[in-house]
Amino acid sequence: MIPGMSENYLMESLKSLMREQKLAVLASFHEGEPYTNLVGFVSSDDLKYMFFVTPVATRKYSYLTAFRKASMMIDNRSNDERDFRDAMAVNATGKVMEVEKTDDHKALYLGKHPYLQDFLLSASSALMRMEVSSYIVASRFHNVVTIDMT
């Protein structure tokens, strides 16, 4: 646990970060090499799942479907000196798979990203879901804690 931070406060801080941030850095793998992309994401209320959309005719999609493990980094940095004291960064790891664009999934994603409706609904785009196995939360630059989601 991070000194001075209760488990409840940590989870509420994590939920707040997930609600406030619109972009994540997605890391996938290809032939043992990491590959990163920016993605618009949304998390489920219980933090067990993260969703994002990608065109199917991309490296990202082919890498994710070939090797389902990935990680996503979400942070609240402002590129300021205060970030060394105040920023929070989270690394979510888990398995990724394409899921059906159900009404519930569409409502969740578009609730955060209404401007991406055409992208989500396009036949050439896939809705991807990461089943989060853990979150590694770093705050105050050097305080790190792992939350097991399994």
N, CA, C and O atoms as a GROMACS GRO file, in nm:
protein
  600
    1MET      N    1   0.084  -0.118   0.000
    1MET     CA    2   0.000   0.000   0.000
    1MET      C    3   0.088   0.124   0.000
    1MET      O    4   0.198   0.123   0.056
    2ILE      N    5   0.042   0.228  -0.061
    2ILE     CA    6   0.115   0.354  -0.065
    2ILE      C    7   0.099   0.422   0.070
    2ILE      O    8  -0.013   0.435   0.120
    3PRO      N    9   0.210   0.466   0.131
    3PRO     CA   10   0.202   0.530   0.263
    3PRO      C   11   0.100   0.643   0.265
    3PRO      O   12   0.097   0.728   0.176
    4GLY      N   13   0.015   0.643   0.368
    4GLY     CA   14  -0.084   0.748   0.383
    4GLY      C   15  -0.206   0.733   0.293
    4GLY      O   16  -0.290   0.823   0.288
    5MET      N   17  -0.219   0.620   0.221
    5MET     CA   18  -0.330   0.601   0.129
    5MET      C   19  -0.402   0.470   0.162
    5MET      O   20  -0.342   0.363   0.156
    6SER      N   21  -0.530   0.480   0.199
    6SER     CA   22  -0.607   0.360   0.229
    6SER      C   23  -0.642   0.287   0.100
    6SER      O   24  -0.635   0.345  -0.009
    7GLU      N   25  -0.679   0.160   0.112
    7GLU     CA   26  -0.718   0.082  -0.005
    7GLU      C   27  -0.839   0.143  -0.074
    7GLU      O   28  -0.846   0.148  -0.197
    8ASN      N   29  -0.936   0.190   0.005
    8ASN     CA   30  -1.056   0.252  -0.050
    8ASN      C   31  -1.020   0.380  -0.127
    8ASN      O   32  -1.070   0.404  -0.237
    9TYR      N   33  -0.932   0.462  -0.069
    9TYR     CA   34  -0.889   0.586  -0.135
    9TYR      C   35  -0.815   0.554  -0.265
    9TYR      O   36  -0.834   0.622  -0.366
   10LEU      N   37  -0.732   0.450  -0.263
   10LEU     CA   38  -0.659   0.410  -0.382
   10LEU      C   39  -0.755   0.369  -0.494
   10LEU      O   40  -0.739   0.411  -0.608
   11MET      N   41  -0.855   0.287  -0.461
   11MET     CA   42  -0.952   0.244  -0.562
   11MET      C   43  -1.034   0.362  -0.616
   11MET      O   44  -1.060   0.370  -0.736
   12GLU      N   45  -1.073   0.454  -0.529
   12GLU     CA   46  -1.148   0.571  -0.574
   12GLU      C   47  -1.061   0.660  -0.662
   12GLU      O   48  -1.109   0.718  -0.759
   13SER      N   49  -0.933   0.672  -0.628
   13SER     CA   50  -0.839   0.750  -0.711
   13SER      C   51  -0.823   0.686  -0.848
   13SER      O   52  -0.818   0.755  -0.950
   14LEU      N   53  -0.815   0.553  -0.851
   14LEU     CA   54  -0.803   0.480  -0.977
   14LEU      C   55  -0.928   0.497  -1.062
   14LEU      O   56  -0.918   0.522  -1.182
   15LYS      N   57  -1.046   0.486  -1.001
   15LYS     CA   58  -1.172   0.506  -1.075
   15LYS      C   59  -1.182   0.648  -1.129
   15LYS      O   60  -1.227   0.668  -1.242
   16SER      N   61  -1.140   0.744  -1.050
   16SER     CA   62  -1.143   0.883  -1.094
   16SER      C   63  -1.050   0.904  -1.214
   16SER      O   64  -1.088   0.971  -1.310
   17LEU      N   65  -0.931   0.848  -1.208
   17LEU     CA   66  -0.836   0.859  -1.319
   17LEU      C   67  -0.896   0.798  -1.446
   17LEU      O   68  -0.886   0.857  -1.554
   18MET      N   69  -0.959   0.683  -1.434
   18MET     CA   70  -1.018   0.615  -1.549
   18MET      C   71  -1.133   0.696  -1.608
   18MET      O   72  -1.152   0.696  -1.730
   19ARG      N   73  -1.210   0.764  -1.525
   19ARG     CA   74  -1.320   0.848  -1.574
   19ARG      C   75  -1.268   0.973  -1.645
   19ARG      O   76  -1.320   1.012  -1.749
   20GLU      N   77  -1.164   1.035  -1.588
   20GLU     CA   78  -1.117   1.165  -1.635
   20GLU      C   79  -1.030   1.157  -1.760
   20GLU      O   80  -1.038   1.246  -1.845
   21GLN      N   81  -0.949   1.055  -1.773
   21GLN     CA   82  -0.856   1.046  -1.885
   21GLN      C   83  -0.923   0.982  -2.005
   21GLN      O   84  -0.996   0.884  -1.992
   22LYS      N   85  -0.898   1.037  -2.121
   22LYS     CA   86  -0.961   0.987  -2.244
   22LYS      C   87  -0.869   0.897  -2.325
   22LYS      O   88  -0.916   0.813  -2.402
   23LEU      N   89  -0.738   0.913  -2.308
   23LEU     CA   90  -0.641   0.838  -2.388
   23LEU      C   91  -0.553   0.750  -2.301
   23LEU      O   92  -0.523   0.782  -2.186
   24ALA      N   93  -0.513   0.638  -2.359
   24ALA     CA   94  -0.418   0.547  -2.295
   24ALA      C   95  -0.313   0.509  -2.398
   24ALA      O   96  -0.336   0.518  -2.519
   25VAL      N   97  -0.198   0.469  -2.350
   25VAL     CA   98  -0.095   0.412  -2.437
   25VAL      C   99  -0.111   0.261  -2.429
   25VAL      O  100  -0.095   0.201  -2.323
   26LEU      N  101  -0.143   0.201  -2.541
   26LEU     CA  102  -0.160   0.056  -2.551
   26LEU      C  103  -0.029  -0.005  -2.597
   26LEU      O  104   0.028   0.039  -2.697
   27ALA      N  105   0.019  -0.105  -2.526
   27ALA     CA  106   0.140  -0.177  -2.566
   27ALA      C  107   0.101  -0.319  -2.603
   27ALA      O  108   0.046  -0.394  -2.522
   28SER      N  109   0.130  -0.356  -2.726
   28SER     CA  110   0.111  -0.494  -2.773
   28SER      C  111   0.247  -0.548  -2.812
   28SER      O  112   0.348  -0.480  -2.796
   29PHE      N  113   0.251  -0.669  -2.864
   29PHE     CA  114   0.378  -0.735  -2.896
   29PHE      C  115   0.373  -0.796  -3.034
   29PHE      O  116   0.268  -0.841  -3.081
   30HIS      N  117   0.489  -0.798  -3.099
   30HIS     CA  118   0.503  -0.865  -3.227
   30HIS      C  119   0.645  -0.917  -3.236
   30HIS      O  120   0.742  -0.841  -3.229
   31GLU      N  121   0.657  -1.049  -3.252
   31GLU     CA  122   0.787  -1.115  -3.261
   31GLU      C  123   0.880  -1.071  -3.149
   31GLU      O  124   0.998  -1.043  -3.171
   32GLY      N  125   0.824  -1.065  -3.026
   32GLY     CA  126   0.903  -1.033  -2.909
   32GLY      C  127   0.934  -0.886  -2.890
   32GLY      O  128   1.003  -0.850  -2.795
   33GLU      N  129   0.884  -0.801  -2.977
   33GLU     CA  130   0.910  -0.657  -2.967
   33GLU      C  131   0.783  -0.583  -2.927
   33GLU      O  132   0.675  -0.615  -2.976
   34PRO      N  133   0.794  -0.484  -2.837
   34PRO     CA  134   0.676  -0.406  -2.800
   34PRO      C  135   0.636  -0.310  -2.911
   34PRO      O  136   0.719  -0.265  -2.990
   35TYR      N  137   0.508  -0.279  -2.916
   35TYR     CA  138   0.452  -0.187  -3.015
   35TYR      C  139   0.348  -0.104  -2.942
   35TYR      O  140   0.258  -0.161  -2.879
   36THR      N  141   0.357   0.029  -2.949
   36THR     CA  142   0.265   0.114  -2.874
   36THR      C  143   0.181   0.201  -2.964
   36THR      O  144   0.222   0.239  -3.074
   37ASN      N  145   0.061   0.233  -2.915
   37ASN     CA  146  -0.034   0.319  -2.984
   37ASN      C  147  -0.113   0.398  -2.881
   37ASN      O  148  -0.130   0.354  -2.767
   38LEU      N  149  -0.161   0.514  -2.920
   38LEU     CA  150  -0.259   0.585  -2.839
   38LEU      C  151  -0.398   0.534  -2.875
   38LEU      O  152  -0.429   0.514  -2.992
   39VAL      N  153  -0.480   0.511  -2.774
   39VAL     CA  154  -0.618   0.466  -2.797
   39VAL      C  155  -0.712   0.544  -2.706
   39VAL      O  156  -0.676   0.579  -2.593
   40GLY      N  157  -0.831   0.570  -2.756
   40GLY     CA  158  -0.939   0.622  -2.672
   40GLY      C  159  -0.998   0.503  -2.598
   40GLY      O  160  -1.035   0.404  -2.660
   41PHE      N  161  -1.007   0.513  -2.466
   41PHE     CA  162  -1.050   0.396  -2.388
   41PHE      C  163  -1.162   0.434  -2.292
   41PHE      O  164  -1.187   0.552  -2.265
   42VAL      N  165  -1.226   0.332  -2.241
   42VAL     CA  166  -1.321   0.345  -2.131
   42VAL      C  167  -1.307   0.219  -2.046
   42VAL      O  168  -1.280   0.111  -2.098
   43SER      N  169  -1.326   0.235  -1.916
   43SER     CA  170  -1.321   0.117  -1.828
   43SER      C  171  -1.460   0.089  -1.774
   43SER      O  172  -1.545   0.177  -1.765
   44SER      N  173  -1.481  -0.036  -1.739
   44SER     CA  174  -1.607  -0.073  -1.674
   44SER      C  175  -1.606  -0.015  -1.532
   44SER      O  176  -1.500   0.015  -1.477
   45ASP      N  177  -1.724   0.002  -1.474
   45ASP     CA  178  -1.734   0.061  -1.341
   45ASP      C  179  -1.658  -0.017  -1.235
   45ASP      O  180  -1.606   0.041  -1.139
   46ASP      N  181  -1.650  -0.148  -1.251
   46ASP     CA  182  -1.579  -0.231  -1.153
   46ASP      C  183  -1.430  -0.244  -1.184
   46ASP      O  184  -1.358  -0.314  -1.113
   47LEU      N  185  -1.384  -0.177  -1.290
   47LEU     CA  186  -1.243  -0.174  -1.332
   47LEU      C  187  -1.190  -0.308  -1.383
   47LEU      O  188  -1.070  -0.322  -1.403
   48LYS      N  189  -1.277  -0.406  -1.403
   48LYS     CA  190  -1.231  -0.537  -1.450
   48LYS      C  191  -1.203  -0.539  -1.600
   48LYS      O  192  -1.127  -0.624  -1.648
   49TYR      N  193  -1.263  -0.445  -1.675
   49TYR     CA  194  -1.247  -0.444  -1.820
   49TYR      C  195  -1.215  -0.303  -1.870
   49TYR      O  196  -1.260  -0.203  -1.813
   50MET      N  197  -1.138  -0.299  -1.976
   50MET     CA  198  -1.112  -0.175  -2.048
   50MET      C  199  -1.145  -0.200  -2.194
   50MET      O  200  -1.114  -0.306  -2.248
   51PHE      N  201  -1.208  -0.103  -2.258
   51PHE     CA  202  -1.251  -0.116  -2.397
   51PHE      C  203  -1.185  -0.008  -2.481
   51PHE      O  204  -1.163   0.104  -2.435
   52PHE      N  205  -1.154  -0.042  -2.606
   52PHE     CA  206  -1.105   0.054  -2.704
   52PHE      C  207  -1.142   0.004  -2.843
   52PHE      O  208  -1.179  -0.112  -2.860
   53VAL      N  209  -1.131   0.093  -2.941
   53VAL     CA  210  -1.169   0.060  -3.078
   53VAL      C  211  -1.045   0.072  -3.166
   53VAL      O  212  -0.962   0.161  -3.147
   54THR      N  213  -1.035  -0.018  -3.262
   54THR     CA  214  -0.925  -0.011  -3.359
   54THR      C  215  -0.973  -0.058  -3.495
   54THR      O  216  -1.057  -0.148  -3.504
   55PRO      N  217  -0.922   0.002  -3.600
   55PRO     CA  218  -0.952  -0.053  -3.733
   55PRO      C  219  -0.893  -0.194  -3.745
   55PRO      O  220  -0.786  -0.221  -3.690
   56VAL      N  221  -0.962  -0.282  -3.815
   56VAL     CA  222  -0.912  -0.420  -3.827
   56VAL      C  223  -0.793  -0.429  -3.922
   56VAL      O  224  -0.717  -0.525  -3.914
   57ALA      N  225  -0.776  -0.334  -4.010
   57ALA     CA  226  -0.665  -0.338  -4.107
   57ALA      C  227  -0.544  -0.262  -4.052
   57ALA      O  228  -0.487  -0.176  -4.121
   58THR      N  229  -0.505  -0.294  -3.927
   58THR     CA  230  -0.390  -0.228  -3.865
   58THR      C  231  -0.296  -0.331  -3.804
   58THR      O  232  -0.334  -0.445  -3.776
   59ARG      N  233  -0.173  -0.290  -3.783
   59ARG     CA  234  -0.077  -0.374  -3.710
   59ARG      C  235  -0.129  -0.403  -3.570
   59ARG      O  236  -0.121  -0.515  -3.521
   60LYS      N  237  -0.182  -0.299  -3.508
   60LYS     CA  238  -0.232  -0.313  -3.371
   60LYS      C  239  -0.331  -0.428  -3.362
   60LYS      O  240  -0.319  -0.514  -3.274
   61TYR      N  241  -0.428  -0.432  -3.451
   61TYR     CA  242  -0.529  -0.537  -3.449
   61TYR      C  243  -0.466  -0.675  -3.473
   61TYR      O  244  -0.497  -0.770  -3.402
   62SER      N  245  -0.379  -0.684  -3.572
   62SER     CA  246  -0.319  -0.815  -3.601
   62SER      C  247  -0.229  -0.861  -3.487
   62SER      O  248  -0.225  -0.980  -3.456
   63TYR      N  249  -0.157  -0.770  -3.424
   63TYR     CA  250  -0.072  -0.808  -3.311
   63TYR      C  251  -0.156  -0.853  -3.192
   63TYR      O  252  -0.122  -0.950  -3.125
   64LEU      N  253  -0.265  -0.782  -3.166
   64LEU     CA  254  -0.350  -0.817  -3.052
   64LEU      C  255  -0.423  -0.949  -3.072
   64LEU      O  256  -0.442  -1.024  -2.976
   65THR      N  257  -0.463  -0.980  -3.194
   65THR     CA  258  -0.532  -1.105  -3.217
   65THR      C  259  -0.435  -1.223  -3.223
   65THR      O  260  -0.475  -1.337  -3.196
   66ALA      N  261  -0.308  -1.198  -3.257
   66ALA     CA  262  -0.209  -1.305  -3.260
   66ALA      C  263  -0.155  -1.336  -3.121
   66ALA      O  264  -0.132  -1.452  -3.087
   67PHE      N  265  -0.134  -1.233  -3.040
   67PHE     CA  266  -0.078  -1.247  -2.906
   67PHE      C  267  -0.163  -1.163  -2.814
   67PHE      O  268  -0.142  -1.042  -2.803
   68ARG      N  269  -0.257  -1.224  -2.749
   68ARG     CA  270  -0.365  -1.152  -2.681
   68ARG      C  271  -0.323  -1.071  -2.559
   68ARG      O  272  -0.402  -0.991  -2.509
   69LYS      N  273  -0.203  -1.088  -2.510
   69LYS     CA  274  -0.160  -1.012  -2.393
   69LYS      C  275  -0.120  -0.871  -2.433
   69LYS      O  276  -0.059  -0.849  -2.538
   70ALA      N  277  -0.155  -0.775  -2.344
   70ALA     CA  278  -0.122  -0.635  -2.371
   70ALA      C  279  -0.119  -0.559  -2.239
   70ALA      O  280  -0.157  -0.612  -2.134
   71SER      N  281  -0.075  -0.436  -2.246
   71SER     CA  282  -0.084  -0.347  -2.131
   71SER      C  283  -0.127  -0.210  -2.179
   71SER      O  284  -0.108  -0.173  -2.295
   72MET      N  285  -0.186  -0.135  -2.087
   72MET     CA  286  -0.229   0.002  -2.116
   72MET      C  287  -0.179   0.091  -2.003
   72MET      O  288  -0.190   0.057  -1.886
   73MET      N  289  -0.123   0.206  -2.042
   73MET     CA  290  -0.076   0.302  -1.943
   73MET      C  291  -0.163   0.426  -1.952
   73MET      O  292  -0.181   0.485  -2.058
   74ILE      N  293  -0.217   0.464  -1.836
   74ILE     CA  294  -0.302   0.581  -1.825
   74ILE      C  295  -0.240   0.670  -1.718
   74ILE      O  296  -0.199   0.621  -1.613
   75ASP      N  297  -0.232   0.800  -1.746
   75ASP     CA  298  -0.175   0.890  -1.646
   75ASP      C  299  -0.244   1.026  -1.650
   75ASP      O  300  -0.323   1.054  -1.740
   76ASN      N  301  -0.212   1.107  -1.552
   76ASN     CA  302  -0.271   1.241  -1.546
   76ASN      C  303  -0.164   1.349  -1.545
   76ASN      O  304  -0.184   1.456  -1.488
   77ARG      N  305  -0.052   1.323  -1.608
   77ARG     CA  306   0.056   1.422  -1.608
   77ARG      C  307   0.017   1.544  -1.690
   77ARG      O  308  -0.066   1.538  -1.780
   78SER      N  309   0.080   1.653  -1.655
   78SER     CA  310   0.055   1.779  -1.725
   78SER      C  311   0.184   1.833  -1.788
   78SER      O  312   0.187   1.946  -1.836
   79ASN      N  313   0.288   1.752  -1.786
   79ASN     CA  314   0.418   1.790  -1.841
   79ASN      C  315   0.474   1.911  -1.769
   79ASN      O  316   0.527   2.004  -1.830
   80ASP      N  317   0.461   1.908  -1.638
   80ASP     CA  318   0.504   2.016  -1.552
   80ASP      C  319   0.589   1.957  -1.439
   80ASP      O  320   0.579   1.838  -1.409
   81GLU      N  321   0.670   2.039  -1.379
   81GLU     CA  322   0.755   1.995  -1.268
   81GLU      C  323   0.674   1.934  -1.154
   81GLU      O  324   0.722   1.844  -1.085
   82ARG      N  325   0.552   1.982  -1.134
   82ARG     CA  326   0.467   1.928  -1.027
   82ARG      C  327   0.435   1.780  -1.046
   82ARG      O  328   0.401   1.711  -0.950
   83ASP      N  329   0.446   1.731  -1.170
   83ASP     CA  330   0.416   1.590  -1.196
   83ASP      C  331   0.503   1.497  -1.112
   83ASP      O  332   0.458   1.388  -1.075
   84PHE      N  333   0.625   1.537  -1.081
   84PHE     CA  334   0.712   1.453  -1.000
   84PHE      C  335   0.656   1.433  -0.860
   84PHE      O  336   0.691   1.337  -0.791
   85ARG      N  337   0.570   1.522  -0.818
   85ARG     CA  338   0.508   1.513  -0.686
   85ARG      C  339   0.362   1.468  -0.694
   85ARG      O  340   0.315   1.393  -0.608
   86ASP      N  341   0.290   1.513  -0.798
   86ASP     CA  342   0.145   1.498  -0.800
   86ASP      C  343   0.088   1.398  -0.900
   86ASP      O  344  -0.026   1.355  -0.883
   87ALA      N  345   0.162   1.361  -1.002
   87ALA     CA  346   0.105   1.277  -1.108
   87ALA      C  347   0.081   1.134  -1.062
   87ALA      O  348   0.149   1.082  -0.973
   88MET      N  349  -0.016   1.072  -1.125
   88MET     CA  350  -0.048   0.931  -1.103
   88MET      C  351  -0.040   0.861  -1.238
   88MET      O  352  -0.094   0.910  -1.337
   89ALA      N  353   0.026   0.747  -1.241
   89ALA     CA  354   0.034   0.667  -1.363
   89ALA      C  355  -0.007   0.525  -1.328
   89ALA      O  356   0.029   0.472  -1.223
   90VAL      N  357  -0.082   0.464  -1.418
   90VAL     CA  358  -0.134   0.329  -1.395
   90VAL      C  359  -0.101   0.243  -1.516
   90VAL      O  360  -0.122   0.283  -1.630
   91ASN      N  361  -0.050   0.126  -1.488
   91ASN     CA  362  -0.026   0.027  -1.593
   91ASN      C  363  -0.124  -0.088  -1.572
   91ASN      O  364  -0.116  -0.159  -1.471
   92ALA      N  365  -0.215  -0.107  -1.666
   92ALA     CA  366  -0.309  -0.218  -1.661
   92ALA      C  367  -0.257  -0.328  -1.752
   92ALA      O  368  -0.219  -0.302  -1.866
   93THR      N  369  -0.256  -0.451  -1.703
   93THR     CA  370  -0.214  -0.564  -1.785
   93THR      C  371  -0.327  -0.664  -1.793
   93THR      O  372  -0.408  -0.677  -1.701
   94GLY      N  373  -0.332  -0.736  -1.906
   94GLY     CA  374  -0.436  -0.835  -1.920
   94GLY      C  375  -0.442  -0.894  -2.058
   94GLY      O  376  -0.352  -0.875  -2.141
   95LYS      N  377  -0.550  -0.966  -2.082
   95LYS     CA  378  -0.574  -1.031  -2.211
   95LYS      C  379  -0.677  -0.951  -2.290
   95LYS      O  380  -0.775  -0.902  -2.234
   96VAL      N  381  -0.652  -0.940  -2.420
   96VAL     CA  382  -0.737  -0.860  -2.508
   96VAL      C  383  -0.804  -0.951  -2.609
   96VAL      O  384  -0.744  -1.044  -2.663
   97MET      N  385  -0.932  -0.921  -2.634
   97MET     CA  386  -1.004  -0.993  -2.739
   97MET      C  387  -1.107  -0.900  -2.800
   97MET      O  388  -1.152  -0.804  -2.737
   98GLU      N  389  -1.143  -0.930  -2.924
   98GLU     CA  390  -1.250  -0.855  -2.989
   98GLU      C  391  -1.383  -0.901  -2.930
   98GLU      O  392  -1.404  -1.020  -2.906
   99VAL      N  393  -1.472  -0.805  -2.907
   99VAL     CA  394  -1.606  -0.837  -2.854
   99VAL      C  395  -1.711  -0.777  -2.944
   99VAL      O  396  -1.686  -0.685  -3.022
  100GLU      N  397  -1.829  -0.830  -2.932
  100GLU     CA  398  -1.943  -0.782  -3.010
  100GLU      C  399  -1.980  -0.641  -2.966
  100GLU      O  400  -1.968  -0.606  -2.848
  101LYS      N  401  -2.023  -0.561  -3.060
  101LYS     CA  402  -2.064  -0.423  -3.032
  101LYS      C  403  -2.210  -0.425  -2.984
  101LYS      O  404  -2.300  -0.384  -3.056
  102THR      N  405  -2.230  -0.472  -2.863
  102THR     CA  406  -2.365  -0.478  -2.807
  102THR      C  407  -2.411  -0.337  -2.771
  102THR      O  408  -2.331  -0.244  -2.767
  103ASP      N  409  -2.541  -0.322  -2.746
  103ASP     CA  410  -2.593  -0.192  -2.706
  103ASP      C  411  -2.527  -0.143  -2.578
  103ASP      O  412  -2.497  -0.024  -2.565
  104ASP      N  413  -2.504  -0.234  -2.483
  104ASP     CA  414  -2.438  -0.195  -2.357
  104ASP      C  415  -2.295  -0.149  -2.382
  104ASP      O  416  -2.252  -0.048  -2.326
  105HIS      N  417  -2.221  -0.221  -2.465
  105HIS     CA  418  -2.083  -0.182  -2.497
  105HIS      C  419  -2.080  -0.047  -2.567
  105HIS      O  420  -1.998   0.038  -2.535
  106LYS      N  421  -2.170  -0.028  -2.663
  106LYS     CA  422  -2.174   0.098  -2.737
  106LYS      C  423  -2.207   0.214  -2.642
  106LYS      O  424  -2.146   0.320  -2.650
  107ALA      N  425  -2.304   0.193  -2.553
  107ALA     CA  426  -2.343   0.298  -2.459
  107ALA      C  427  -2.226   0.334  -2.366
  107ALA      O  428  -2.203   0.451  -2.338
  108LEU      N  429  -2.154   0.233  -2.319
  108LEU     CA  430  -2.039   0.258  -2.231
  108LEU      C  431  -1.932   0.339  -2.304
  108LEU      O  432  -1.883   0.439  -2.252
  109TYR      N  433  -1.896   0.294  -2.424
  109TYR     CA  434  -1.790   0.360  -2.499
  109TYR      C  435  -1.830   0.502  -2.541
  109TYR      O  436  -1.754   0.597  -2.525
  110LEU      N  437  -1.950   0.514  -2.595
  110LEU     CA  438  -1.994   0.644  -2.645
  110LEU      C  439  -2.030   0.741  -2.532
  110LEU      O  440  -2.035   0.862  -2.553
  111GLY      N  441  -2.054   0.688  -2.413
  111GLY     CA  442  -2.076   0.775  -2.297
  111GLY      C  443  -1.953   0.859  -2.267
  111GLY      O  444  -1.965   0.971  -2.217
  112LYS      N  445  -1.837   0.807  -2.297
  112LYS     CA  446  -1.712   0.879  -2.276
  112LYS      C  447  -1.662   0.944  -2.404
  112LYS      O  448  -1.600   1.051  -2.399
  113HIS      N  449  -1.688   0.881  -2.518
  113HIS     CA  450  -1.635   0.928  -2.646
  113HIS      C  451  -1.746   0.943  -2.750
  113HIS      O  452  -1.744   0.872  -2.851
  114PRO      N  453  -1.843   1.033  -2.730
  114PRO     CA  454  -1.953   1.046  -2.826
  114PRO      C  455  -1.906   1.090  -2.965
  114PRO      O  456  -1.972   1.060  -3.065
  115TYR      N  457  -1.796   1.159  -2.973
  115TYR     CA  458  -1.740   1.208  -3.100
  115TYR      C  459  -1.676   1.095  -3.181
  115TYR      O  460  -1.636   1.117  -3.295
  116LEU      N  461  -1.667   0.975  -3.125
  116LEU     CA  462  -1.610   0.860  -3.197
  116LEU      C  463  -1.717   0.762  -3.243
  116LEU      O  464  -1.686   0.646  -3.271
  117GLN      N  465  -1.842   0.806  -3.250
  117GLN     CA  466  -1.952   0.716  -3.288
  117GLN      C  467  -1.930   0.653  -3.425
  117GLN      O  468  -1.943   0.532  -3.439
  118ASP      N  469  -1.896   0.732  -3.525
  118ASP     CA  470  -1.876   0.676  -3.659
  118ASP      C  471  -1.762   0.574  -3.659
  118ASP      O  472  -1.771   0.471  -3.726
  119PHE      N  473  -1.656   0.603  -3.585
  119PHE     CA  474  -1.541   0.512  -3.574
  119PHE      C  475  -1.583   0.380  -3.510
  119PHE      O  476  -1.548   0.273  -3.560
  120LEU      N  477  -1.657   0.388  -3.400
  120LEU     CA  478  -1.703   0.268  -3.331
  120LEU      C  479  -1.797   0.185  -3.419
  120LEU      O  480  -1.784   0.063  -3.425
  121LEU      N  481  -1.889   0.251  -3.486
  121LEU     CA  482  -1.993   0.180  -3.561
  121LEU      C  483  -1.947   0.132  -3.699
  121LEU      O  484  -2.018   0.055  -3.764
  122SER      N  485  -1.832   0.177  -3.743
  122SER     CA  486  -1.781   0.137  -3.874
  122SER      C  487  -1.760  -0.015  -3.881
  122SER      O  488  -1.711  -0.077  -3.786
  123ALA      N  489  -1.798  -0.074  -3.993
  123ALA     CA  490  -1.778  -0.217  -4.014
  123ALA      C  491  -1.629  -0.253  -4.019
  123ALA      O  492  -1.593  -0.369  -4.000
  124SER      N  493  -1.545  -0.154  -4.045
  124SER     CA  494  -1.401  -0.180  -4.053
  124SER      C  495  -1.330  -0.161  -3.920
  124SER      O  496  -1.207  -0.170  -3.913
  125SER      N  497  -1.406  -0.135  -3.812
  125SER     CA  498  -1.349  -0.118  -3.678
  125SER      C  499  -1.393  -0.232  -3.586
  125SER      O  500  -1.503  -0.286  -3.599
  126ALA      N  501  -1.304  -0.266  -3.495
  126ALA     CA  502  -1.334  -0.370  -3.396
  126ALA      C  503  -1.336  -0.309  -3.257
  126ALA      O  504  -1.254  -0.223  -3.225
  127LEU      N  505  -1.429  -0.354  -3.175
  127LEU     CA  506  -1.432  -0.317  -3.034
  127LEU      C  507  -1.351  -0.422  -2.959
  127LEU      O  508  -1.382  -0.541  -2.963
  128MET      N  509  -1.249  -0.375  -2.890
  128MET     CA  510  -1.160  -0.466  -2.818
  128MET      C  511  -1.182  -0.449  -2.668
  128MET      O  512  -1.209  -0.339  -2.620
  129ARG      N  513  -1.171  -0.561  -2.596
  129ARG     CA  514  -1.188  -0.560  -2.451
  129ARG      C  515  -1.065  -0.620  -2.385
  129ARG      O  516  -1.024  -0.731  -2.420
  130MET      N  517  -1.007  -0.548  -2.292
  130MET     CA  518  -0.900  -0.605  -2.211
  130MET      C  519  -0.960  -0.651  -2.078
  130MET      O  520  -1.024  -0.573  -2.007
  131GLU      N  521  -0.939  -0.778  -2.046
  131GLU     CA  522  -0.975  -0.829  -1.915
  131GLU      C  523  -0.854  -0.803  -1.827
  131GLU      O  524  -0.750  -0.869  -1.841
  132VAL      N  525  -0.866  -0.709  -1.735
  132VAL     CA  526  -0.753  -0.664  -1.657
  132VAL      C  527  -0.716  -0.768  -1.551
  132VAL      O  528  -0.800  -0.809  -1.472
  133SER      N  529  -0.590  -0.809  -1.552
  133SER     CA  530  -0.542  -0.901  -1.448
  133SER      C  531  -0.480  -0.824  -1.332
  133SER      O  532  -0.488  -0.868  -1.217
  134SER      N  533  -0.418  -0.709  -1.361
  134SER     CA  534  -0.364  -0.628  -1.252
  134SER      C  535  -0.346  -0.483  -1.296
  134SER      O  536  -0.335  -0.452  -1.414
  135TYR      N  537  -0.344  -0.397  -1.196
  135TYR     CA  538  -0.308  -0.257  -1.213
  135TYR      C  539  -0.184  -0.231  -1.130
  135TYR      O  540  -0.177  -0.271  -1.013
  136ILE      N  541  -0.086  -0.166  -1.188
  136ILE     CA  542   0.030  -0.119  -1.113
  136ILE      C  543   0.015   0.032  -1.108
  136ILE      O  544   0.021   0.100  -1.210
  137VAL      N  545  -0.003   0.084  -0.987
  137VAL     CA  546  -0.032   0.225  -0.966
  137VAL      C  547   0.091   0.293  -0.909
  137VAL      O  548   0.141   0.254  -0.804
  138ALA      N  549   0.140   0.395  -0.979
  138ALA     CA  550   0.253   0.474  -0.932
  138ALA      C  551   0.205   0.616  -0.904
  138ALA      O  552   0.141   0.678  -0.988
  139SER      N  553   0.237   0.665  -0.786
  139SER     CA  554   0.201   0.803  -0.752
  139SER      C  555   0.317   0.865  -0.675
  139SER      O  556   0.404   0.796  -0.622
  140ARG      N  557   0.314   0.996  -0.671
  140ARG     CA  558   0.421   1.071  -0.604
  140ARG      C  559   0.558   1.027  -0.654
  140ARG      O  560   0.656   1.028  -0.581
  141PHE      N  561   0.562   0.989  -0.781
  141PHE     CA  562   0.681   0.955  -0.858
  141PHE      C  563   0.746   0.822  -0.818
  141PHE      O  564   0.803   0.755  -0.905
  142HIS      N  565   0.739   0.782  -0.692
  142HIS     CA  566   0.809   0.660  -0.652
  142HIS      C  567   0.729   0.565  -0.565
  142HIS      O  568   0.781   0.460  -0.526
  143ASN      N  569   0.606   0.597  -0.534
  143ASN     CA  570   0.522   0.507  -0.456
  143ASN      C  571   0.446   0.416  -0.553
  143ASN      O  572   0.371   0.464  -0.638
  144VAL      N  573   0.466   0.286  -0.540
  144VAL     CA  574   0.409   0.190  -0.635
  144VAL      C  575   0.335   0.080  -0.558
  144VAL      O  576   0.384   0.028  -0.458
  145VAL      N  577   0.216   0.047  -0.607
  145VAL     CA  578   0.139  -0.062  -0.550
  145VAL      C  579   0.073  -0.140  -0.664
  145VAL      O  580   0.034  -0.082  -0.765
  146THR      N  581   0.059  -0.271  -0.646
  146THR     CA  582  -0.006  -0.357  -0.743
  146THR      C  583  -0.142  -0.399  -0.689
  146THR      O  584  -0.155  -0.440  -0.574
  147ILE      N  585  -0.244  -0.388  -0.775
  147ILE     CA  586  -0.378  -0.433  -0.742
  147ILE      C  587  -0.409  -0.554  -0.829
  147ILE      O  588  -0.416  -0.543  -0.952
  148ASP      N  589  -0.429  -0.669  -0.766
  148ASP     CA  590  -0.460  -0.793  -0.837
  148ASP      C  591  -0.610  -0.796  -0.864
  148ASP      O  592  -0.689  -0.788  -0.770
  149MET      N  593  -0.650  -0.809  -0.990
  149MET     CA  594  -0.790  -0.808  -1.028
  149MET      C  595  -0.845  -0.948  -1.052
  149MET      O  596  -0.962  -0.962  -1.087
  150THR      N  597  -0.764  -1.052  -1.035
  150THR     CA  598  -0.811  -1.188  -1.063
  150THR      C  599  -0.885  -1.248  -0.946
  150THR      O  600  -0.930  -1.362  -0.953
   0.00000   0.00000   0.00000
